Amino acid sequence: MSACKQMSPDRFLNIVLFFLPGARVNAGRGSDSPLHAAVRQDCAEQVSLLLEFGADVNLRDDNNQRPLELAPPGGKTHQLLKSFQESPRSLCQLCRITIRDLIGPQKLKLLPMLPLPPLLTDYLNHK
């Protein structure tokens, strides 16, 4: 059984809450990104979440491998990464990622103070 299948709902919620305030989704140890780690665990749920928050599928690890190259062939994680690479992110998703990156993790909590419609603020905060 993979580490992903053993993950409790609380652990999954902690991962989501980690990204909401603006954690850097591509920052890991050395050139090993969180996406690489999730793929090595063959955890499609974590991979999907990381992609939603802007993980870069083209980053290479210390062995010069992209996440797709690490995924078990034919598995759910492999299929997810492959379909993600074949169909680009939506313009809305690209805008959300860019705005969140420009604002920076420390200032994301100030979004509600901006004169923005609540719908936009919620979207930028992944609500």
C-alpha positions as CSV (number, residue, x, y, z in Angstrom):
1,M,0.0,0.0,0.0
2,S,1.4,3.4,-0.9
3,A,2.0,6.2,1.5
4,C,-0.7,8.1,-0.2
5,K,-3.4,5.5,0.3
6,Q,-2.6,5.5,4.0
7,M,-2.9,9.3,4.3
8,S,-5.7,10.4,6.6
9,P,-8.2,13.1,5.8
10,D,-6.6,15.3,8.4
11,R,-3.2,15.0,6.6
12,F,-4.8,15.8,3.3
13,L,-6.5,18.9,4.9
14,N,-3.1,20.0,6.3
15,I,-1.6,19.9,2.8
16,V,-4.4,22.0,1.4
17,L,-4.1,24.5,4.3
18,F,-0.4,24.7,3.7
19,F,-0.9,26.0,0.1
20,L,-3.8,28.4,0.9
21,P,-1.6,31.1,2.5
22,G,0.8,31.0,-0.5
23,A,3.4,28.4,0.1
24,R,5.8,28.0,-2.8
25,V,4.5,25.0,-4.6
26,N,7.7,24.3,-6.5
27,A,10.1,24.7,-3.5
28,G,11.6,21.5,-2.3
29,R,14.9,20.1,-1.3
30,G,17.5,20.9,-3.9
31,S,15.9,20.3,-7.3
32,D,13.4,17.8,-5.9
33,S,10.0,19.5,-5.9
34,P,6.9,18.5,-3.9
35,L,5.5,17.2,-7.2
36,H,8.4,14.8,-7.6
37,A,7.9,13.6,-4.1
38,A,4.1,13.0,-4.6
39,V,4.8,11.2,-7.9
40,R,7.3,8.9,-6.2
41,Q,4.6,8.0,-3.7
42,D,2.2,7.4,-6.6
43,C,-0.3,9.7,-4.9
44,A,-2.7,11.0,-7.6
45,E,-4.6,13.1,-5.1
46,Q,-1.5,15.0,-4.0
47,V,-0.3,15.4,-7.6
48,S,-3.7,16.8,-8.6
49,L,-3.7,19.2,-5.7
50,L,-0.1,20.4,-6.5
51,L,-1.0,20.9,-10.1
52,E,-4.1,22.9,-9.1
53,F,-1.8,25.2,-7.0
54,G,0.6,25.7,-9.9
55,A,3.3,23.0,-9.7
56,D,5.6,23.0,-12.7
57,V,5.5,19.6,-14.5
58,N,8.7,20.5,-16.4
59,L,11.0,20.8,-13.3
60,R,13.8,18.3,-13.3
61,D,15.1,16.6,-10.2
62,D,18.7,15.8,-9.3
63,N,18.6,12.9,-11.7
64,N,17.4,15.2,-14.5
65,Q,14.0,13.6,-14.5
66,R,10.6,15.3,-14.8
67,P,7.7,14.1,-12.7
68,L,6.1,12.2,-15.6
69,E,9.3,10.2,-16.1
70,L,9.1,9.1,-12.4
71,A,5.4,8.0,-12.5
72,P,4.7,4.3,-12.7
73,P,3.7,3.7,-16.3
74,G,0.0,3.2,-16.8
75,G,-0.9,4.2,-13.2
76,K,-3.3,6.9,-12.2
77,T,-0.5,9.4,-11.5
78,H,1.1,8.8,-14.9
79,Q,-2.3,9.3,-16.6
80,L,-2.9,12.5,-14.7
81,L,0.5,14.0,-15.5
82,K,0.2,12.9,-19.1
83,S,-3.2,14.5,-19.6
84,F,-2.1,17.6,-17.8
85,Q,0.8,18.0,-20.2
86,E,-1.4,17.4,-23.2
87,S,-4.0,20.0,-22.2
88,P,-2.8,23.4,-21.0
89,R,-4.0,25.2,-17.9
90,S,-7.0,27.4,-18.4
91,L,-6.5,31.2,-18.7
92,C,-8.3,31.6,-15.3
93,Q,-5.9,29.2,-13.6
94,L,-2.9,30.8,-15.2
95,C,-4.1,34.2,-14.0
96,R,-4.7,33.0,-10.5
97,I,-1.2,31.5,-10.3
98,T,0.4,34.6,-11.7
99,I,-1.4,37.0,-9.4
100,R,-0.7,34.8,-6.3
101,D,3.0,34.7,-7.3
102,L,3.1,38.5,-7.8
103,I,1.4,39.2,-4.5
104,G,3.7,36.8,-2.7
105,P,3.0,34.4,0.2
106,Q,3.3,37.0,2.9
107,K,0.7,39.4,1.5
108,L,-2.0,36.9,0.3
109,K,-3.7,37.2,3.7
110,L,-4.3,40.9,2.9
111,L,-6.4,40.1,-0.2
112,P,-9.7,40.7,1.6
113,M,-8.6,44.3,2.3
114,L,-8.4,45.1,-1.4
115,P,-11.4,46.6,-3.2
116,L,-12.1,43.4,-5.1
117,P,-15.4,41.5,-5.5
118,P,-15.7,38.7,-2.9
119,L,-16.0,36.2,-5.7
120,L,-12.5,37.2,-7.1
121,T,-11.0,37.2,-3.6
122,D,-12.3,33.7,-3.0
123,Y,-11.1,32.5,-6.3
124,L,-7.6,33.8,-5.7
125,N,-7.7,32.2,-2.3
126,H,-8.7,28.8,-3.8
127,K,-12.1,28.9,-2.0
